[in-house]
Structures are given as C-alpha cells and as structure tokens.
Amino acid sequence: SDPTSSSFIKNRDTSWIMAIDQLLLLVATFLVQSSYAFYVPITQQPIQTWLRSSSLEDTDPSIICIGDALFDCIANERGMPVSEMITKGEASWTAYPGGAPANVATACCKLGTRTAFVGCVGQDDDGDALERLLRDTGVDTTLLQRSSDAPTRRVLVTRSLEGDRAFGGFADDRGADDFADCLLNASVMTANEKYESIMDGAKWIACSTLSLAFEKSADAIRTLVKRGQEGGARLCVDINWRPVFWSADEAKARETILEFAKKANIVKLTDEEAEWLFGITDSIENPSKVHAEFPNAQGVLVTAGEKGASYSLWGASEVVDAFEIDVQDTTGAGDAFTAGMLHGFISVEDIDGLGEYIQEEVFNIMDPLVRFAAIAGALTCTKEGAIAAQPTMSEIEDFIFS
C-alpha cells in the first residue's frame, strides 16, 4: 500500500500554521533589514508569496526527475486479486499516466517549479500520450528518449476495499525488463546538445530506485547523478521498493538500493521500507534512527499512511499526525508529497547554511514545509489517477484557508 494513502487532511490543528508564521517572521526580519520587504502573516496572504514559484524566475529547470514514465492500469473493482481481474479482460482496467519520477515532475510543475524529465518511453501511442502530457503540464522533455525496441510500460495495479494499491505484474504478461524505460541510454542522454545547460541549472535531482533494476537505465541514472552532484545539485532518492521490478534476489536488490541511496542528500521511504532495509520497526516515532543509517544525508522523510509521517531534517525531528480523508486512489500520493518537499526546498534560500542553525530555527523552517507537502500528498488521494489528481498551489491554498 502507498504509505501516504490516508494521511494529512481534515485535522484542523492550526499549530503548524503558527509555525509557518514563525518562518515568515524569520525570513521577513532578514528582508526588512535588507530594506526591500515587509512581514505579512500567512493568514493574510497567499501561499505563493512565501513558497517561491521558481518558474516565474528561472529559465532552466530547477529540478531534474529521472527514471520511469508509464501507465498504471488500475483495476475498476476493489478488493479483487490480480489473477481474477486479468480474466475479466482489458475493459476491467483503467489506464492512468504515472511512474514515480514522472509523477514528481508533473507535481512540481503544478506547484510552480520548473522541472525536467529524463526517461525513455516507447515509440507507440502510450509514449505519445505520456510525452504530450508531460509537455502540456509544463515539464521540460528535452532529454526524453523514445524507443522502437520495446513498448511503454503498463503496470497492473489492484486496490483494496480501502483504496490502497498493490502491484500485480505487467500488461500482456511481459517480463519486467521488456519495456522501453529499461532502455534509457546514457550515451544518447549526454550527447544531447542541451544536456550540459540543463545540468548546469539543476538544483535538485529526484529519482526512485526502480530503474536501478535494469542495467542500461541504471547506468544512465548513475551518470546523470554523478554529473549533477559534481555541479552542485542535491539528490533526493525515493526508495520505492517494488519486488515485481527486480529479477535479482532480494538481498542483492537491497544492496544495490542502499549503495545508491547513501549518495543522497534526502531519502524518502516508508515505514515498511525502513523495516525491510534496516529492521527498524519504529521509524515513524524515531525517524532519527533511519537518518543514522544515511550519515551523508541531510535528512530523511518517513511516510506511513494512516499513521502519518515523520522527518529528520538538518537536526530537527518531528512526527506529522495523519489527517482523515475520503480515499479514492492512493497511487502517486507519495510522489506528490516528494514534489511538495522539493518545491519547498527550492524556496529555502539559505539551505546550504541550515547545518549552522539551532534546532528550533530549523524546525520553524522545515515543519511547515513537511506539512505543506503532506497536504499535496493527501489531496492526490481524493481523486483517481496519480497525475490527474495532483493539486495545484491554489487548491492547496484553498484547503488551508477553507
């Protein structure tokens, strides 16, 4: 199940808005001293004025998302096993655009942060549809590749009666390595005349670990991450453990995932993944335990559905209680949460200096951002489809002030 499934909505605890007010006061104090701004409480101004929209100011994408773009074929009937749904035929499934990195890219753009997507889709109708959707949402697709050697991936997704999802395999009974996203080519990527300029403008790189399951796409991801980090970009890794994608045994998959994730500045994972990776069973209550497993990271984000979420960021640590929502579909909720965090990180001007702040100052900055991201994830659960359900900034603002 998606760890952000039923979290983060309808709890009208306003303490976090007070924390955002404190954040504004800290920022405004600096701005006033610089003689070009003044403080207005969050309850009297739109979110956009404190969570900067980089698309209005930056010519190049601030975030690069690399990995898979695909279609999630979601079972129309809840509570049915995948084997039974397959026998009902194609009409029993509804295809929605998705793929974690693609989801993050579109969600960031909907919030106002310019984002590029790097991946490979088939030279087919599904590939056409995904490329068109990415572009229409504002995502830079300059480094998107198309392949005629394999189709665009379709994943079969069943849902429990509560709306939580399970991955049941792939369309047409294809193997995990028989799709275009596995063929992302590092040489083609780096040969693109726009590659260097896009990399130069990147502040964050975001990816999941799914594409590490395939040799060619894994090489492309490692190549881009190495170039990005050498240029000063930070890395956000979503563990996103999906056994159905891996042909390697579980121990080898865990080793591959951990080796890569330990290069990250921010690691996002579920409480279940924390237990799978480290045997930590109380990651929500003690996110610092997970953070200790990633000594080079500035922070970790742990999500756990109805149990809420928690974070350990630059020395500040807190639990975010879950909010009750009417769950329609949890697919992509965690990706919208990640996008909300990245959008927030982009807005923190002195992110390099957070390590020098006292814990209370970091908390006053990070806690509102985590709760903002939590709302983005939760609102995504209230509609069908990972991308179609993603909220805009105005929808988040409407929720906060409703």
Salt bridges, closest charged atoms under 4 A:
ASP2 OD2 - ARG165 NH2 2.89
GLU57 OE1 - ARG52 NH1 3.26
ASP58 OD2 - ARG52 NH1 3.92
ASP58 OD2 - LYS203 NZ 3.68
GLU77 OE2 - LYS88 NZ 3.57
ASP126 OD2 - ARG154 NE 2.70
ASP128 OD1 - ARG146 NH2 2.65
GLU131 OE2 - ARG135 NH2 2.73
GLU131 OE1 - ARG146 NH1 2.63
ASP140 OD2 - ARG114 NH2 3.98
ASP178 OD2 - ARG174 NH1 2.59
ASP181 OD2 - ARG153 NH2 2.88
GLU196 OE1 - ARG227 NH2 2.73
ASP200 OD1 - ARG227 NH2 2.47
GLU230 OE2 - LYS226 NZ 2.67
ASP238 OD2 - LYS268 NZ 3.82
GLU250 OE2 - ARG254 NH2 3.57
ASP271 OD2 - LYS307 NZ 2.66
ASP282 OD2 - LYS289 NZ 2.86
GLU349 OE2 - ARG52 NE 3.70
ASP352 OD1 - ARG234 NH2 2.20
ASP367 OD2 - ARG371 NE 2.63
GLU384 OE2 - ARG159 NH1 3.09
GLU395 OE2 - LYS383 NZ 3.89
